[in-house]
Amino acid sequence: MSEVSTIGVDLAKNVFQLHGVDAEGRPVLRRQLRRSQMLEVFQNLPVCLVGMESCASAHYWARELTKLGHEVRLMQPSYVKGYVKRGKTDKADAEAICEAVTRPSMRFVPVKSADRQALLMTHKAREFLVRQQTQTVNAIRAHLGEFGIIVAKGIQNADRLIAACDRADLPAPTRRALNLLADQLIDTQRKIAQLTADIHADAKANDAAQRLQTIPGIGPITASALVAALPDVSDFRSGRDLSAWIGLTPKPHSTGGKERLGRISKMGNRYLRRLLYLGAIAQVSARRRGEPGEDWLWKIAERKKPKQAAIALANRMARTAYALLKNGTQYQAARPA
């Protein structure tokens, strides 16, 4: 029997499927594993190339298998799909992964360290609580509206919302329900503040995050998220490649030699894209309220709608972030001619 050289692993919660081939591409291993058997089996295998889809627990298994001496490569599931021959089975998926990982044109996902995943989890937990805060505020406002009590929209009016609950003459069951929602809102805001403080502390201690914060529109949260989520910037050929990786470049629809550029692709990291957009829309809004000028932002704000101008600025911010991270420099505003 030939020695296995490449293995495709189809990950799941409890049952994993392996497909291995030798140096000539002949199948030599087809096996189904339980989670508890994973490390034991790979300890007894010769050092080989292991391919996995970048999905839940993939980074953990990549780190563990790397410790055993294997070379692990992660791939986007959408890139692997084209190698599935027929049907949707674990065996077919593992075979497709084994084939895709050997392709020279395949793009791989860098394996995240445990520390980087921990920081990203802080960001994700904060984002989840912010959504929960918005849901709670909307619920309280809607319930008060049923009793003729109207409070202005916006999270900045959350205190007015709670005060309106306290002052309102409401039936006892309604007051009890609204008090529970108000307590939940206060508790959620406290948790958000704790996580925000943790992110600010990390951004303050990180040199790259400090340099990113010199870019207008990028604060501690966005800077920390960029440092935690971005792979090594040397993997990108240019700032445009980084912007495309985040999903801020136009999606092409070209045929017959005619090039057509549509809306932004919205591929890649949605969280980073949203943070950059929020920082950009704040910059655009502030600039539109200012004095007319000849700077780039004023010109594009005059030509485009606010949201379109914000997308263009977010694209520019991503490219600037690439330059700062690659060169180890700080942002310097363009001097007027």
C-alpha positions as CSV (number, residue, x, y, z in Angstrom):
1,M,0.0,0.0,0.0
2,S,1.4,3.4,-1.0
3,E,2.0,6.0,1.7
4,V,-0.6,8.8,2.1
5,S,0.7,12.2,1.1
6,T,-2.4,14.4,1.0
7,I,-5.6,14.2,3.1
8,G,-8.9,16.0,2.8
9,V,-10.9,16.3,6.0
10,D,-14.6,17.1,6.0
11,L,-15.2,18.6,9.4
12,A,-18.5,18.3,11.4
13,K,-19.6,18.5,15.0
14,N,-18.9,14.8,15.9
15,V,-18.2,12.7,12.8
16,F,-15.3,13.6,10.4
17,Q,-14.6,12.1,7.0
18,L,-11.1,11.6,5.7
19,H,-10.0,11.1,2.1
20,G,-6.3,10.5,1.4
21,V,-4.2,10.0,-1.7
22,D,-0.6,9.1,-2.4
23,A,2.0,11.1,-4.2
24,E,0.5,10.0,-7.6
25,G,-3.0,10.9,-6.6
26,R,-4.3,7.4,-6.1
27,P,-6.8,7.0,-3.2
28,V,-5.3,5.1,-0.3
29,L,-7.4,6.3,2.6
30,R,-11.1,6.5,3.1
31,R,-12.2,6.6,6.7
32,Q,-14.9,8.1,9.0
33,L,-13.8,9.3,12.5
34,R,-15.3,10.4,15.7
35,R,-14.1,13.6,17.2
36,S,-12.3,11.8,20.0
37,Q,-10.3,9.7,17.4
38,M,-9.0,12.7,15.4
39,L,-5.7,13.4,17.1
40,E,-4.9,9.7,17.7
41,V,-5.3,8.8,14.0
42,F,-3.2,11.7,12.8
43,Q,-0.4,10.9,15.3
44,N,-0.1,7.5,13.6
45,L,-0.1,8.9,10.0
46,P,3.1,10.0,8.2
47,V,3.6,13.8,7.9
48,C,1.4,15.0,5.0
49,L,-0.5,17.9,3.5
50,V,-4.0,18.3,5.2
51,G,-6.8,20.3,3.6
52,M,-9.9,21.5,5.4
53,E,-12.6,24.0,4.7
54,S,-12.5,27.2,6.8
55,C,-15.5,26.6,9.0
56,A,-16.4,26.1,12.6
57,S,-13.5,24.6,14.6
58,A,-11.2,24.6,11.6
59,H,-8.6,26.9,13.1
60,Y,-8.5,24.8,16.3
61,W,-7.9,21.6,14.4
62,A,-5.3,23.3,12.1
63,R,-3.3,24.4,15.2
64,E,-3.5,20.9,16.7
65,L,-2.5,19.1,13.5
66,T,0.3,21.5,12.9
67,K,1.7,20.6,16.3
68,L,1.9,17.0,15.1
69,G,4.1,18.1,12.1
70,H,1.4,18.1,9.4
71,E,1.1,21.0,6.9
72,V,-2.5,22.3,7.2
73,R,-4.2,24.5,4.6
74,L,-7.6,26.0,5.1
75,M,-9.9,27.0,2.1
76,Q,-13.1,28.9,1.7
77,P,-16.0,26.4,1.3
78,S,-17.2,28.3,-1.8
79,Y,-13.8,27.6,-3.5
80,V,-14.1,23.9,-2.8
81,K,-17.6,23.5,-4.1
82,G,-16.5,23.4,-7.7
83,Y,-14.5,20.2,-7.1
84,V,-17.5,18.2,-5.8
85,K,-18.2,15.7,-8.6
86,R,-21.8,14.6,-7.9
87,G,-24.1,14.6,-4.9
88,K,-23.7,16.0,-1.4
89,T,-22.1,13.4,0.8
90,D,-19.3,13.5,3.4
91,K,-17.2,11.2,1.2
92,A,-17.7,13.4,-1.8
93,D,-16.9,16.6,0.2
94,A,-13.7,15.0,1.6
95,E,-12.6,13.9,-1.8
96,A,-13.2,17.4,-3.2
97,I,-11.2,19.0,-0.4
98,C,-8.3,16.6,-1.0
99,E,-8.4,17.6,-4.7
100,A,-8.7,21.3,-4.1
101,V,-5.9,21.6,-1.6
102,T,-3.3,20.5,-4.2
103,R,-4.4,23.1,-6.8
104,P,-1.6,25.7,-7.4
105,S,-4.2,28.5,-8.0
106,M,-6.1,27.8,-4.8
107,R,-6.3,30.7,-2.3
108,F,-5.8,29.6,1.3
109,V,-7.0,31.1,4.6
110,P,-4.3,31.8,7.2
111,V,-4.6,29.9,10.4
112,K,-5.5,32.1,13.3
113,S,-3.7,31.8,16.6
114,A,-5.6,31.3,19.8
115,D,-4.9,34.8,21.0
116,R,-6.2,36.3,17.8
117,Q,-9.4,34.2,18.0
118,A,-9.9,35.3,21.6
119,L,-9.8,39.0,20.5
120,L,-12.1,38.3,17.7
121,M,-14.5,36.6,20.1
122,T,-14.6,39.8,22.2
123,H,-15.6,41.7,19.1
124,K,-18.2,39.2,18.2
125,A,-19.7,39.1,21.7
126,R,-19.9,42.9,21.7
127,E,-21.5,43.0,18.3
128,F,-24.1,40.4,19.5
129,L,-24.9,42.5,22.6
130,V,-25.3,45.7,20.5
131,R,-27.8,43.9,18.3
132,Q,-29.6,42.7,21.5
133,Q,-29.6,46.2,22.8
134,T,-31.2,47.5,19.6
135,Q,-33.9,44.8,19.8
136,T,-34.7,45.6,23.4
137,V,-34.9,49.3,22.8
138,N,-37.2,48.7,19.8
139,A,-39.4,46.4,21.8
140,I,-39.8,48.9,24.7
141,R,-40.6,51.7,22.2
142,A,-43.2,49.6,20.4
143,H,-44.9,48.6,23.6
144,L,-45.0,52.2,24.9
145,G,-46.4,53.3,21.6
146,E,-49.4,51.0,22.2
147,F,-50.3,53.2,25.2
148,G,-49.8,56.5,23.3
149,I,-46.3,57.2,24.6
150,I,-43.8,58.2,21.8
151,V,-40.1,58.6,22.3
152,A,-37.7,59.6,19.6
153,K,-35.7,56.9,17.8
154,G,-32.0,56.3,18.3
155,I,-29.9,54.5,21.0
156,Q,-29.0,57.9,22.3
157,N,-32.6,58.2,23.6
158,A,-32.5,55.0,25.6
159,D,-32.4,57.0,28.9
160,R,-35.5,58.9,27.9
161,L,-37.2,55.6,27.0
162,I,-36.5,54.2,30.5
163,A,-37.6,57.5,32.1
164,A,-40.9,57.4,30.1
165,C,-41.5,53.9,31.4
166,D,-41.1,55.1,35.0
167,R,-43.4,58.1,34.5
168,A,-46.1,56.5,32.5
169,D,-49.5,55.5,34.1
170,L,-49.6,51.9,32.9
171,P,-51.5,48.8,34.0
172,A,-49.6,46.7,36.5
173,P,-48.9,43.7,34.2
174,T,-47.6,46.1,31.5
175,R,-45.3,47.9,34.0
176,R,-43.9,44.6,35.2
177,A,-43.1,43.5,31.7
178,L,-41.6,46.9,30.7
179,N,-39.5,46.9,34.0
180,L,-38.0,43.6,33.0
181,L,-37.1,44.9,29.6
182,A,-35.7,48.0,31.1
183,D,-33.5,46.0,33.5
184,Q,-32.3,43.9,30.6
185,L,-31.4,47.0,28.6
186,I,-29.4,48.4,31.5
187,D,-27.6,45.1,32.0
188,T,-26.8,44.8,28.3
189,Q,-25.4,48.3,28.2
190,R,-23.2,47.5,31.2
191,K,-21.8,44.4,29.4
192,I,-21.2,46.4,26.2
193,A,-19.3,48.9,28.2
194,Q,-17.1,46.2,29.7
195,L,-16.3,44.6,26.4
196,T,-15.7,48.0,24.8
197,A,-13.2,48.8,27.6
198,D,-11.4,45.5,26.9
199,I,-11.1,46.3,23.2
200,H,-9.9,49.9,23.9
201,A,-7.2,48.5,26.2
202,D,-6.0,46.1,23.5
203,A,-6.0,48.8,20.9
204,K,-3.9,51.0,23.2
205,A,-1.4,48.3,23.8
206,N,-1.0,47.4,20.2
207,D,1.4,49.5,18.0
208,A,-0.3,48.6,14.7
209,A,-3.7,49.6,16.1
210,Q,-2.3,52.9,17.4
211,R,-1.0,53.7,13.9
212,L,-4.3,52.8,12.3
213,Q,-6.1,55.2,14.6
214,T,-4.3,58.1,13.0
215,I,-6.5,57.5,9.9
216,P,-9.6,59.8,10.1
217,G,-12.7,57.6,10.6
218,I,-10.9,54.7,12.3
219,G,-11.2,54.5,16.1
220,P,-10.0,51.9,18.7
221,I,-12.7,49.4,17.8
222,T,-12.1,49.4,14.1
223,A,-8.3,49.5,14.5
224,S,-8.5,46.5,16.9
225,A,-10.8,44.6,14.6
226,L,-8.4,45.2,11.6
227,V,-5.4,44.0,13.5
228,A,-7.2,40.9,14.7
229,A,-9.0,39.9,11.5
230,L,-6.5,40.8,8.8
231,P,-4.0,38.2,7.6
232,D,-0.4,39.2,7.0
233,V,-0.6,42.3,4.7
234,S,2.3,41.0,2.7
235,D,-0.1,38.4,1.3
236,F,-1.8,41.2,-0.6
237,R,-0.1,42.6,-3.7
238,S,-1.6,46.0,-3.3
239,G,-4.1,48.1,-1.2
240,R,-6.8,47.3,-3.8
241,D,-6.4,43.6,-3.1
242,L,-7.0,44.2,0.6
243,S,-10.0,46.4,-0.2
244,A,-11.4,43.6,-2.5
245,W,-10.8,41.1,0.3
246,I,-13.0,43.1,2.6
247,G,-15.6,43.4,-0.2
248,L,-15.4,47.2,-0.9
249,T,-14.5,47.0,-4.6
250,P,-17.0,46.9,-7.6
251,K,-18.2,43.5,-8.8
252,P,-17.3,43.0,-12.5
253,H,-19.9,41.8,-15.0
254,S,-17.8,41.6,-18.2
255,T,-18.3,39.7,-21.4
256,G,-17.4,40.1,-25.1
257,G,-14.6,42.5,-24.3
258,K,-17.0,44.9,-22.6
259,E,-16.2,45.7,-19.0
260,R,-19.1,46.5,-16.7
261,L,-18.6,47.3,-13.0
262,G,-21.6,46.9,-10.7
263,R,-22.1,47.5,-7.0
264,I,-19.5,46.5,-4.4
265,S,-19.0,42.7,-4.1
266,K,-19.8,42.5,-0.3
267,M,-17.6,39.5,-0.1
268,G,-15.2,38.9,2.7
269,N,-15.4,40.1,6.3
270,R,-18.8,41.7,6.9
271,Y,-17.8,43.0,10.3
272,L,-14.8,44.9,9.0
273,R,-16.8,46.3,6.1
274,R,-19.5,47.6,8.4
275,L,-17.0,49.2,10.8
276,L,-15.2,51.0,7.9
277,Y,-18.5,52.1,6.4
278,L,-19.7,53.5,9.8
279,G,-16.5,55.5,10.2
280,A,-16.7,56.7,6.6
281,I,-20.3,57.8,6.8
282,A,-19.5,59.8,9.9
283,Q,-16.6,61.5,8.1
284,V,-18.9,62.3,5.1
285,S,-21.6,63.7,7.2
286,A,-19.1,66.0,9.1
287,R,-17.5,67.1,5.9
288,R,-20.9,68.0,4.2
289,R,-21.6,70.3,7.2
290,G,-18.2,72.0,6.8
291,E,-17.0,74.7,4.5
292,P,-16.6,74.0,0.7
293,G,-13.1,73.1,-0.4
294,E,-11.0,71.4,-3.0
295,D,-10.2,68.3,-1.0
296,W,-11.0,64.8,-2.3
297,L,-13.8,64.1,0.2
298,W,-15.6,67.3,-0.5
299,K,-15.5,66.7,-4.3
300,I,-16.8,63.2,-4.1
301,A,-19.5,64.3,-1.5
302,E,-20.7,66.9,-4.0
303,R,-20.9,64.4,-6.9
304,K,-22.3,61.3,-5.1
305,K,-25.0,60.5,-2.7
306,P,-23.9,60.3,1.0
307,K,-23.9,56.5,1.1
308,Q,-22.0,56.2,-2.2
309,A,-19.4,58.7,-1.0
310,A,-19.1,56.7,2.3
311,I,-18.4,53.5,0.3
312,A,-15.7,55.3,-1.7
313,L,-14.2,56.7,1.5
314,A,-14.3,53.2,3.2
315,N,-12.4,51.8,0.2
316,R,-9.9,54.6,0.5
317,M,-9.5,53.9,4.2
318,A,-8.9,50.2,3.6
319,R,-6.1,51.0,1.1
320,T,-4.6,53.5,3.5
321,A,-4.7,50.9,6.3
322,Y,-2.8,48.6,4.0
323,A,-0.1,51.1,3.4
324,L,0.3,51.9,7.1
325,L,0.5,48.2,8.1
326,K,2.9,47.4,5.3
327,N,5.3,50.3,5.8
328,G,5.0,50.7,9.5
329,T,4.2,54.4,9.2
330,Q,1.5,56.8,10.4
331,Y,-1.2,58.6,8.5
332,Q,-0.3,62.0,7.1
333,A,-3.0,64.1,5.6
334,A,-2.5,65.4,2.1
335,R,-1.3,69.0,2.1
336,P,-3.3,71.6,0.0
337,A,-1.6,72.6,-3.2
